[in-house]
Amino acid sequence: MPINIKTTLCSHDTLSTNHAVIHAVNVSQLTGFSDTLEGFEKNQVSTQTADEPKAGQTVHIVGQDGYLSKIIWLVDETISATFSPWPYAALKQALPAGDYSISVETFVQHGLDESALVLGWLLASYQFDDLKSEVPAVGVARLGVAVLEHFKAVIDEAEAIALGRDLINFPTNHMSPQHLEDATKKLADQFGATVSVISGDDLLTQNFPAIHAVGRAADVAPRLIDMRWGKADAPNLTLVGKGVCFDTGGLNLKTGNYMTLMKKDMGGAASVLAFAHMIMASGADVCLRVLIPAVENSVAGNAFRPGDVIDTRKGLTVEIGNTDAEGRLILCDALTFADEENPDLIIDMATLTGAARVALGPDLPPLYCRRDEDARALMDLGMQNGDPVWHMPLWADYEQNLSSDIADTNNVTSDGFAGSITAGLYLSKFVKPETNWMHLDVFGWSPSSRPGRPKGGHIMAVRTLFHALNKILK
């Protein structure tokens, strides 16, 4: 990024002498706080809150020297009760360029979380300008904190999310399966991980036929990327991310309006790499493996066809009801491979179904999970920290809708009902029943800009999974 997100956070002693101080004030206490100010400051409060003051509003106070000296940030119990970064991102985006610190006393008084503030501030500083030939120079709003090192974990989280956003935002000619392999190797080098890759026809000789079938029609060869990090005797966590770097729909070709955003169909891969970044940066006691089947679902004479029956690593044969349901095909080989090592937990993340968006919209990813207590913990934590998931059922009665007359299973149902659930049921066929496995059907995209979440690539559920790791990895 031309402006790295870390440049918006600094040590307090590097702030300019005329920096502004942010005071958190409950809406109901604004009058009392205003009475403590100088007359000319009180007049500015009155002018800017002539209408009914609201939580989230900022009041900008200019000192007699002409510099911005105070920000009054109006809060209420809703803001005070959350660890979500988004209210703090809105605060950051309401401020002009310049240097800022916070009134620790007022933040503590209102139960506001300084780590959530820093995370929101950094996420609101993200921008994707990498492919622009000229980037206009803009001022930066910098937040000063007393001890910068205290926020290393938060900075690491923000950098991980920025990495994931970048990977999704790059178009496919800059983020092909080869580019995705290169990005994984770069991340591995940063943290001392190792990477191996199985590519092209080697996928057939090493028994990954479904990955090969989906990606063989593209100019850039399909591949399975395998990254490992951590101590062998630590709890084993395997992350599997769908890496469809572009999805035409195959011979069941998407129409243009549905194909436009298909650079984001590797959002699952971007998510697990962001998750891996958080884990490795934290030094967590985890034996981590990341598997990314990376392909382009292209149209050519050797593309797989509707009605074909393909093999899988598991040994199950799959009738192709629709070539546009390709993500589950590459995931099924990767999940089988992951399960062969009997890890303590497998988590897959994928931009898998439009049905998930119809059911829950773009912000709420469905979670399919074999342990209800883990699902409840993730839902509760996600609601608290502004990174939600929603537990959905692996409803066994729907599995019959994936039946095939000529193969072990179809990759889609004929009726179209419960598309996200049946996709999860399809994947479950490739993970042993006793394996602790979670599947998240993420959107990976913000359709419009909101504070801290600009239009474009969006990393979902990863913060919640990371902070719940000690609870769910057991």
N, C-alpha and C positions, 0 to 999 in steps of 0.2 A: 504494500500500500504506500502511495506517495507520502501520506501523512500517517505514520505508524500510530496506532491507538495509544501506545505508551507515552507519546509526547504530550498527551493531555493530562497526565498525572505526574506530579513532581513532589519533591520534598518541600516542606513548608518554608525552609530557610532559603529557598531559591526564588520565592515569589517576589514580585515587585513590591516596593514599599507602599504603593497606593492600591493594593489589591482590595477587593470587596469581600466582606464577610457575609456568609449566608446564615440567617437566623430562621430556625423552624418555629412557627407560631401556630397554635391551634386557632381555627377560624373563630371559635367562640371567645378567644382571648385577645383578639386583634386590638380591640379598643384599649384594653389595659396595657398592652405592649406599646401601642402608639403613644400613650400618655407618658411613657418614659423617655421619649425622643425629644430632640430640640424642636422648636416651633417650626422652622422651615422644613424639617424632616416630616413632622406630623402633617403639615399641609400637603406634602407629596403623597402620603398614605391616603389622606382623605380624597384627593383628586383621583388616584388610581383605583380606589375601592368605592367610588360613588355609587355604582351598582352593587348588588348584593355580592359580597366576597365569597369565593368558592375555594374548596380544597384543591390544591394543585396550582393555584394562581401565584404568580410572583409579583412582588412590589419592588420597584427599583428606586433606590434612594441615592441621589447625587449630593455629594458634600459641597461645602462652600468653596472648595478649590476646583470644582468643576468635574471631579472624578467620581465615578460610581463607587460608593463607599459601603452600602449595605444592600442586601437582598433579603426581603421578607418572603419566606416560602410558607404559604398557608397549607396546613395539613389538617387531617381529621383522624378519627379512630381507625378508619379503613386503611389509610396509608400507614399509620403507626403500627398496625397489627400484622403487616405483611413483611416477608423477607424478599419479596419480588423486586427485581431491579427496575421494572418499568416505570414506576412513579418517579424514581430518581433520574432515569433517562429523560423523562419529560422535563424535569427541572433543568437538566443540563442543556437541553435543546431550546429552552426559553431564555437562555442567557447569551448576551453578546460576547464577542471575543474579549479576552482579558484574563486576569488572574483572580482566583477565588480561594477562600478557605471557609471552613464551617465554624459556627459557634457550637463547640462541643457541648457546652452546657445546655443549650436549647435542644439539641438533637437527643441527648441523653434524657432530658426531661420528658420528651415525647416518645421515648422508646424506639427511636429510629436507628436502623442498623447501618453502621458505617461501611461494612463490607458490601452490603447491597447497594449503597450509594456509589462506591468506587466501581463496582461491576456495571451498574447502570450508566455511569459516566463514561466508562470505556466503551461499552457497546453502542452508546449513542455517538461515539466518535468514529465509528467504523464508516469507511466509504470505499467503494470499488472503482478506482480510476486507472487501473493497470493498463488498459488498452486504449486510453486517450493519448493523443500525441501532445496535447497541451492541457495542463491542469491549472486552472486559475489559482493564483495565490490567495489564500483565505486566512483570516485570523483564527486563532485557536483559543478556546476556553480551557484554561488549565486549572486543575484542582490541586491544591497543596495539602499534603497530609503530614502529620508530625513525624512518623517513622515509616518511610517508604517500604522497608523490608517487611513490615507487618502485613503487607498486602500482596506478598509474592503469590500466594495461592490464588487470590482473586485475579491478579494479572495473568497468571497461567491459564485460568479458565477463559478469560477474555481472549487471549491469544489463540486458544484452541477453537473457540467459536469463530473467530476471524478466519482461521485456516479453513474450517469447514465451509463458511460462507464463500470464501474465495474459490474453493474447488467447484462449488455449484455455479457460481457466477460466470466462470470462464466458459465460453462457448466450446463446442465439441472440437473445432479445429485447433483449439488450445488445450483441450482436456479429453483427449482420446484415451483408449485403454493404455497406450504407451505412456502418455502424459500422467495418467493416474498411477501407473507403476513408478514413474520417476518421482512423483510427489510422495509416494509411500516410502521410497528409498531415502528421500531427503529427510523425512520425519524420522526414519529409523537411524540415520546417521546422527541426527541431533541428540538422540537419547541412547545410543549404543545398542539398538536392536538389530536383528538380522532379518534379511528378506530373501526368499527364494521364489521363483516364478516358473510356472509351467505354461507354455505358450504354443499356439498353433496346433499342428497335428500331434504334437507330444501329448495334448489333452486326450487324444484317442488312445495312444499307447499306454498312458497311465490311468485310463479308465475314468475320464470325465466327459462322457459322450454328450450330455445335455448342454453343458457349457459350450462345447464345440459346435453343436448343431445350431444354437442360437447365433453364435458370432461368426460362423464360417463365411458368410456372404459379404462381410465387410472387408475393405482394403487393409485395415489395421487388424492384425490377428487377435482372436480372443485369447484370454489368459486367466490363470488363477494366481493371485498374489497372496503370499503367505508370509506374514511378519510375526516374529517372536521376540519377547522381551521378558525379563524377570528371572527369578530363581525357580529352578525345577521343582523344589520341594514346597513352594508356596501354593495356595489355593489356585486351581486352574480355571481361568476365564477365557472363553473363546468368543470373539465378536465376528459376526458375519455380515457384510454389507453389500447390498445389491449395487453393482457397478455397471449399469447400462448407460454408457456414455452418450448414446443417442438412440432414441426409439422411434423408428418410422412406423412401427406397428407390424413390420414385415409384410408379407403378402396380404394380410388383413390390414391394408394400409390405412393409417390415420388420415383424417381430413386435415387441411392446413391449420385450422384454428386449434385442433387438439395436438398437432405436432410442434407448434411454435415453441413451447416451453420444454421440449423433451431433452434439452441439455441437462435439465435437473433430474433426469431419471437415474443418475448416479448419486442421488442425495443420501441413500442409505450408506454407500461407501464413504461419502464425505462425513456422515454422522459418526461412523465407527472410528474413522481416523481422528476426528475431533475428540471423541471419547478416549481413544488411546493416548492422545496428546495429554489430556488431563491426568490419566493414570500414571504415565511415565514421568511427567513433570512433578507429580506429587511424591514419587518414589514409593508408591503403594506396594504392600507385600502381596503381590499377585504374580502368578505365572501367566502372562498374557499372550494370547495368539489372536491375530487378526487375519481373516480370510476374506478376500475380495475377488469374486468372479467378475472380470471386467470385459465387456463386449460392446459392440454396436449391433443393434438389430436392424440390419439393412436388407435391401431388396436387390437380388441378383439371380442369375440362373441357377445357382447352387443354394439358394435360400431354402430353409425348411418350409414345409407347406401345410396348410390346413388338411387334416386327414392323415398326415404322416403318423407313424408310430415310432417313437424314439426310445432308445435305451437310457438308463440312468445308472449312476454308480451304485445305487442301492440294489440294482437288479430288477426293479419294477419297470415295466414298460408303460409309456404314456402316449395316449392318443392326443393329437394336437387338435383341439376344438377351435382354437384361435391363436394365431401367431403373435397377437398383441398381448397375450398373457405369458410373456417370455421371462419376466423377472423371476417367477416361481420356478421356472425350469433351470435357470443357472443357480438359483439358491438351493435347489434340492440336491444337486451334486456337492455343493460346498457344505451344506448341513450334514450330509452323510459322512463326508470326509472329517468334519469337525467331531462328529459323534464317535468316530472310530477310536479316538483317544480317551473317551470317557471323561471329559472335563467336568468340573464341579458345576459349571453353569455355561450355557450357550445363550447368547442374545443375538438375534438377527434384527437388522433394521433395513427397511426397504420402502421406497416410494412405489407401493405395490398396486393399489386399487383406487379407481375413482369412486367406488362404492363407499370407501371410508370417508371420503370428502362429502358425499351425499348425506351420510349418516351423521357425521360429527363436524363437518366444516374443515377449513384449512388449519385451524389453530389447535385442534384437539386430536392427537394421534391415538388410535385404538391400541390397546395393549392386550395381547393374548398370553396367558401365563398359566402354568400348571399348578402353581401353589397360590392359593387364594390369599394367604397372609402376606405374601410378597406383593401381590397386586394392590392390596389395601394400603400397605406401607408406601408404595410408589404413588398411588393416587393422593394420599394425604400430604406427602412431601411436595408433590408437584403443585398442589393448590397453594401451599404456603410460599413456595419460592417462584411462582409465576412461570413454571415450566411444566404444564399439566400433561397427564396421560389419563386415559379412560379405559377401565377394564371391560373387555368384551368377552363373550363366551365362545369357547370352542364347542359349539352345539353339535353333538355327535349325530343327531338325526339327519343333519344336512349332508353328512358325508356320502350318503347314497346318491346324491345328485351329481357326484363326480364320477359315477360309474361309466364304464365303456363296454361296448359289445365285443370289441376286438383286442383290448389291452387291459392291463391291470387297473388303470385309472385314466380319466380324461384330465386335461389341465384346466378345464373350465366346466361350469354347469350349463345345462341347456336352457334353464328358466331365468337365469340372471338374478335370482333372489339372493340376498345375504352375501353379496360378492366379497366383502372383506372377510367374513367368517369362513366362507368356503375356501378362500385363498389360504387362510390360516390352517384349515383342516388339511388342505393339500400338503402344505409344508410339514405338518405334524406326521405324515406318513414316513418321513425321511429322518425322523429323530426318535430314538427308542422311547417307549412309553415311560420308562423309569428315569429318563434324563431330565434334569432341571433345565427347562428351555423357555425362553420368552421371545415373542415376536412383536415388533412395533411397526405399524403401517403408517409411516410419516409422509407428510406432504412436501417438506423441504423447501418451502417457498413462501414469502410474504407477498400477497397479491397487491398490497398497497403499503405505503410508508406510514409507520407509526413510530413514536419515540423509542429509540434503541433497536428497532426492527425495520430497517429500510427496505423498500421494495427490492426483491431479489432473494438470493439464497438465504435459507433460514434453518438453523440447527435446532432441532426440537428434541425434548426429552432427555438429552444427554446430561445436562446438569443434574437432573433428578436421579438418573441412574448412577451417576458418579457419587453423589452424596449419600445414596442408599447402598453403596456397594458392600460395605461391611455387613449390612443386614441381610442382603439377598444372596451374598456369596458365602453360603454356609451349608 
